[in-house]
């Protein structure tokens, strides 16, 4: 059992390490293609990070579900709802943090629920995000698995994927229901969340972790549970591994085939994207199991990743929270051509003066900065692991 948990820690830890890598470039304008999300349809290595983590959540759930079932329905509901609420609130806290900001007069003021931006637009605190989606998917997947069992969960997963496809097809804009402007979920999010409380990284109000696209993401956790459950039922043998690899190949092929009708797309989390990324997750997890359990090829590589996996949610939160705090401690870097003060803080300074000068290719400096961030956060989780400090929610 411990070895299986160790394989999961390595898989989950590698996912978190990649998440830190792609979320912390020195410059968003200078990225190597594999370290950027697909512009719309398609899938890059970066687009695998989030679904892999949801898959790992389901895999871990398969190991704790027997204890939750033994405890009874009341204890199960209390545990699942409490954990889901905490993860959601932590994500919301992260979006709002550090609760203060610099205004147009360079004064620190409270970051209100909504406030006027420099261009007159209304800026609000984003409601959804990565942790919030994890919370929602964990909650609904747990309820589906607990009450419907394996067979019912399989049927529910199928219904969710097909229903989401039909909703996108028939409720989206007839000209292109799978485009950003044609996607039906944008209207739902605007009506419920409000434009100011949605993600604006695309230049418009569009939330890649919105309400409707959470429906197929739930299936990612369910599939992760199926794989974990199957591993426990079959035990450590080559038949189990062969069956996982076959299942992974089938899902990848099915996802590609569905892509011709329902494009693989991370930003609206299409059903074909669920199948494709789940298939790849199964392949990668199978490789971890083969190397660690069968070949016992553990070493520095596995120890590097497993400490990330043991404090996965904590280090993801810290990697988002700490730069926001550090950014408050800023100083004047220079005066621009129009006589305006240009500020910097510790992390931007480190990129500009340490990482960026290493190469004429700005992508190298940006990548070096991201690698330094991985090393920095690894030291933190390594020391926590040495002291047996594991922060669970």
C-alpha positions in Angstrom: 0.0 0.0 0.0 2.8 2.4 0.9 4.5 1.8 -2.4 1.3 2.6 -4.3 1.0 5.8 -2.3 4.6 6.5 -3.1 3.9 6.1 -6.9 1.0 8.5 -6.5 3.2 11.0 -4.6 5.7 10.9 -7.4 3.0 11.3 -10.1 1.3 14.1 -8.2 4.6 15.7 -7.3 5.8 15.8 -10.9 2.4 17.4 -11.8 2.9 20.1 -9.2 6.5 20.8 -10.2 5.3 21.2 -13.8 2.5 23.5 -12.6 5.0 25.7 -10.8 7.2 25.7 -13.9 4.5 26.9 -16.3 2.9 29.3 -13.8 6.1 31.2 -13.0 7.9 32.2 -16.1 10.3 35.2 -16.0 8.3 36.8 -18.8 4.9 35.7 -20.2 6.0 37.2 -23.5 9.0 34.9 -23.8 7.9 31.2 -23.5 8.9 28.1 -25.3 5.8 26.6 -27.0 5.5 23.5 -24.8 5.4 25.8 -21.7 2.4 27.8 -23.0 -1.3 26.9 -23.2 -2.7 26.1 -26.6 -4.2 29.4 -28.0 -7.6 27.7 -28.2 -8.1 24.2 -29.7 -5.3 21.7 -29.2 -3.2 20.5 -26.3 0.3 21.3 -25.2 2.3 19.8 -22.2 1.1 22.8 -20.2 -2.5 21.8 -20.9 -1.9 18.4 -19.2 -1.0 19.8 -15.8 -4.5 20.6 -14.4 -6.3 17.4 -15.7 -3.4 15.3 -14.4 -3.9 16.8 -10.9 -7.6 16.2 -10.9 -6.8 12.6 -12.0 -4.5 12.3 -9.1 -7.2 13.6 -6.7 -9.5 10.8 -7.9 -6.7 8.2 -7.6 -6.0 9.3 -4.0 -9.8 9.2 -3.3 -9.9 5.5 -4.2 -7.5 4.8 -1.3 -9.5 6.7 1.4 -13.0 5.9 0.2 -13.2 2.6 2.1 -12.5 4.4 5.3 -15.1 7.0 4.5 -17.7 4.3 3.7 -16.9 2.5 6.9 -17.4 5.7 8.9 -21.0 6.0 7.7 -22.9 8.5 5.5 -23.1 11.3 8.1 -19.3 11.2 8.7 -18.7 10.9 5.0 -20.8 14.0 4.1 -19.3 16.0 6.9 -15.7 15.1 5.8 -16.3 15.7 2.1 -18.3 19.0 2.4 -15.9 20.4 5.0 -12.8 19.6 2.8 -14.4 20.9 -0.3 -15.5 24.1 1.4 -12.0 24.7 2.8 -10.3 24.1 -0.5 -12.8 26.5 -2.2 -12.3 29.2 0.4 -8.5 28.9 0.3 -8.7 29.4 -3.5 -11.0 32.4 -3.1 -8.6 33.8 -0.4 -5.8 33.4 -2.8 -7.6 35.4 -5.5 -8.4 38.2 -3.0 -4.9 38.2 -1.4 -3.1 40.1 -0.2 -6.2 42.2 0.4 -4.3 45.5 -0.2 -3.1 47.1 -3.4 -1.4 50.2 -4.7 -3.8 52.7 -6.2 -3.1 55.2 -9.0 -1.5 57.5 -6.5 0.9 54.7 -5.3 -0.9 54.4 -1.9 -1.7 51.2 -0.3 -5.5 50.7 -0.1 -7.9 47.9 0.7 -8.6 45.7 -2.3 -12.4 46.0 -2.4 -14.9 43.5 -3.8 -15.2 45.7 -6.8 -13.2 48.9 -7.7 -12.5 51.2 -10.6 -9.5 50.4 -12.7 -7.1 52.9 -14.2 -9.0 52.9 -17.5 -12.4 53.3 -15.8 -13.4 49.6 -16.0 -14.8 47.8 -13.0 -12.4 45.3 -11.5 -13.6 42.7 -9.1 -12.3 39.8 -7.2 -12.4 36.6 -9.2 -14.6 34.0 -7.7 -13.5 30.8 -9.4 -10.0 29.4 -10.0 -7.9 26.3 -9.9 -8.4 25.4 -6.2 -12.1 26.2 -6.5 -12.4 23.8 -9.4 -10.6 21.1 -7.5 -13.0 21.6 -4.6 -16.1 21.3 -6.8 -14.8 18.3 -8.7 -13.7 16.5 -5.6 -17.1 17.2 -3.9 -19.3 16.0 -6.8 -17.1 13.1 -7.8 -17.1 11.9 -4.1 -20.9 12.1 -3.9 -21.4 10.3 -7.2 -19.0 7.5 -6.3 -20.3 7.1 -2.7 -23.9 6.9 -3.6 -23.9 5.4 -7.1 -20.9 3.0 -6.6 -18.7 2.0 -9.5 -21.3 1.0 -12.1 -23.4 4.1 -11.4 -20.4 6.4 -11.4 -19.4 5.0 -14.8 -22.9 5.7 -16.2 -22.9 9.2 -14.6 -19.5 10.0 -16.2 -20.8 8.9 -19.6 -23.9 11.1 -19.2 -21.9 14.1 -18.0 -19.6 14.0 -21.0 -22.4 13.5 -23.5 -24.7 16.0 -21.9 -21.9 18.6 -21.9 -21.3 18.0 -25.6 -25.0 18.5 -26.4 -25.1 21.7 -24.3 -22.2 23.1 -26.1 -23.5 22.1 -29.5 -27.1 23.2 -29.1 -26.8 26.2 -26.7 -23.7 27.6 -28.3 -23.7 30.0 -31.3 -24.7 28.1 -34.4 -21.8 29.5 -36.4 -19.1 28.2 -34.0 -20.4 26.8 -30.7 -16.8 25.9 -29.6 -15.3 29.3 -30.0 -14.8 31.8 -27.1 -17.6 34.0 -28.4 -19.8 31.1 -29.3 -19.4 29.0 -26.1 -22.6 28.9 -24.1 -20.8 28.8 -20.8 -19.7 32.4 -21.1 -23.2 33.7 -20.8 -23.9 31.4 -17.8 -20.8 32.7 -16.0 -21.6 36.3 -16.8 -25.2 35.9 -15.5 -24.2 34.2 -12.3 -20.7 35.5 -11.4 -20.8 38.9 -13.1 -18.2 40.0 -15.6 -16.0 41.8 -13.1 -15.6 38.6 -11.1 -14.4 36.5 -14.0 -11.0 35.8 -15.4 -9.8 38.5 -17.9 -6.5 37.0 -19.0 -7.9 36.6 -22.5 -8.6 40.3 -22.8 -12.4 39.8 -22.2 -14.5 38.3 -19.5 -14.0 34.5 -20.0 -13.4 32.1 -17.2 -11.5 28.8 -18.0 -12.5 27.5 -14.6 -16.1 28.6 -14.9 -19.3 27.0 -13.8 -20.4 24.9 -16.9 -16.9 23.6 -17.8 -16.7 22.2 -14.4 -19.2 19.5 -15.4 -16.8 17.4 -17.6 -13.9 18.1 -15.2 -15.8 16.1 -12.5 -15.3 13.1 -14.8 -11.5 13.5 -14.6 -11.7 12.8 -10.8 -14.1 9.9 -11.4 -11.7 8.3 -13.9 -8.8 8.8 -11.5 -10.8 6.9 -8.9 -11.5 4.1 -11.3 -7.8 3.6 -12.0 -6.9 3.7 -8.3 -9.7 1.2 -7.5 -8.6 -1.1 -10.3 -5.0 -1.1 -9.1 -6.1 -2.1 -5.6 -8.3 -4.8 -6.9 -5.8 -6.4 -9.2 -2.7 -5.9 -7.1 0.9 -5.4 -8.3 1.2 -7.6 -11.4 2.0 -7.3 -15.1 -1.6 -8.0 -16.1 -2.7 -4.9 -14.1 -0.1 -2.8 -15.8 -0.9 -4.1 -19.3 -4.6 -3.4 -18.8 -3.8 0.2 -17.7 -1.7 0.8 -20.7 -4.4 -0.6 -23.0 -7.0 1.6 -21.3 -4.8 4.6 -21.7 -4.3 3.9 -25.4 -8.1 3.4 -25.9 -8.9 6.7 -24.2 -6.2 8.6 -26.2 -7.6 7.2 -29.5 -11.2 7.9 -28.5 -10.3 11.5 -27.5 -8.6 12.0 -30.8 -11.5 10.6 -32.7 -14.0 12.8 -30.8 -11.8 15.8 -31.5 -13.0 15.7 -35.1 -16.5 16.6 -33.8 -15.9 18.1 -30.4 -12.4 19.7 -30.5 -9.8 19.0 -27.7 -9.8 22.3 -25.8 -8.6 22.9 -22.3 -10.2 26.4 -21.9 -13.7 25.1 -22.2 -12.7 21.6 -20.9 -14.3 19.6 -23.7 -15.3 16.0 -23.3 -12.7 14.9 -25.9 -10.1 16.8 -23.8 -11.2 14.7 -20.7 -10.7 11.4 -22.5 -7.4 12.4 -24.2 -5.8 13.8 -21.1 -7.0 10.9 -18.9 -5.5 8.5 -21.3 -2.1 10.3 -21.1 -2.4 10.5 -17.3 -2.9 6.7 -17.2 0.1 6.2 -19.4 2.3 8.4 -17.2 1.1 6.8 -13.9 1.7 3.4 -15.4 5.2 4.4 -16.2 5.7 5.6 -12.6 4.3 2.3 -11.3 6.5 0.3 -13.6 9.7 2.1 -12.6 9.0 2.3 -8.9 7.1 -0.9 -8.1 8.4 -3.3 -10.7 11.9 -2.1 -11.4 12.5 -0.4 -8.1 14.2 2.4 -10.0 13.7 4.9 -7.2 16.4 7.5 -6.6 17.1 11.1 -6.7 14.5 11.7 -9.5 11.7 10.1 -7.4 12.7 11.8 -4.2 12.8 15.1 -5.9 9.2 14.8 -7.0 7.6 12.9 -4.1 8.2 15.8 -1.6 6.1 18.0 -3.9 3.4 15.4 -3.9 3.3 15.1 -0.1 2.4 18.8 0.3 0.8 19.4 -3.1 -2.0 21.7 -2.2 0.1 23.7 0.2 3.0 24.4 -2.2 0.6 25.2 -5.0 -1.1 27.8 -2.7 2.3 29.1 -1.5 3.6 29.5 -5.1 0.6 31.8 -5.8 0.4 33.6 -2.5 4.1 34.4 -1.8 4.8 36.4 -5.0 1.7 38.6 -4.2 3.1 39.4 -0.8 6.6 40.0 -2.1 5.2 42.4 -4.8 4.0 44.7 -2.0 7.6 45.5 -1.0 8.7 47.5 -4.0 11.0 50.3 -4.9 11.6 52.7 -7.8 13.7 50.9 -10.5 13.9 53.8 -12.9 12.1 56.8 -14.4 10.6 56.3 -17.8 10.8 58.6 -20.8 7.6 60.4 -19.7 9.0 61.1 -16.2 6.9 58.4 -14.5 8.3 56.1 -11.7 8.7 52.5 -12.7 8.6 50.2 -9.7 10.1 46.8 -9.2 10.2 44.2 -6.4 12.4 41.3 -5.5 11.2 38.7 -8.0 11.0 40.9 -11.0 14.4 42.3 -10.1 15.8 38.8 -9.9 14.5 38.0 -13.4 15.7 41.3 -14.9 19.2 41.4 -13.4 20.1 37.7 -12.9 18.1 35.5 -15.2 17.5 37.6 -18.3 21.1 38.5 -19.0 22.2 34.9 -19.2 21.3 34.6 -22.9 20.4 36.7 -25.9 17.4 34.4 -26.3 15.0 35.8 -23.8 13.2 32.5 -23.6 16.2 31.0 -21.9 16.2 33.7 -19.2 12.5 33.2 -18.7 12.9 29.4 -18.4 15.8 29.8 -16.0 13.7 32.0 -13.7 10.9 29.3 -13.7 13.5 26.6 -12.9 14.8 28.8 -10.0 11.3 29.0 -8.7 10.9 25.2 -8.7 14.2 24.9 -6.8 13.1 27.5 -4.3 9.8 25.8 -3.6 11.4 22.4 -3.6 13.7 23.5 -0.7 10.6 24.4 1.3 8.8 21.1 0.8 12.0 19.2 1.2 12.6 20.8 4.7 8.9 20.2 5.5 9.3 16.5 4.6 12.5 16.2 6.7 10.6 17.5 9.7 7.5 15.3 8.8 5.3 18.4 8.3 2.4 17.6 6.0 -0.3 20.1 5.6 -3.6 18.4 4.7 -7.0 19.9 4.1 
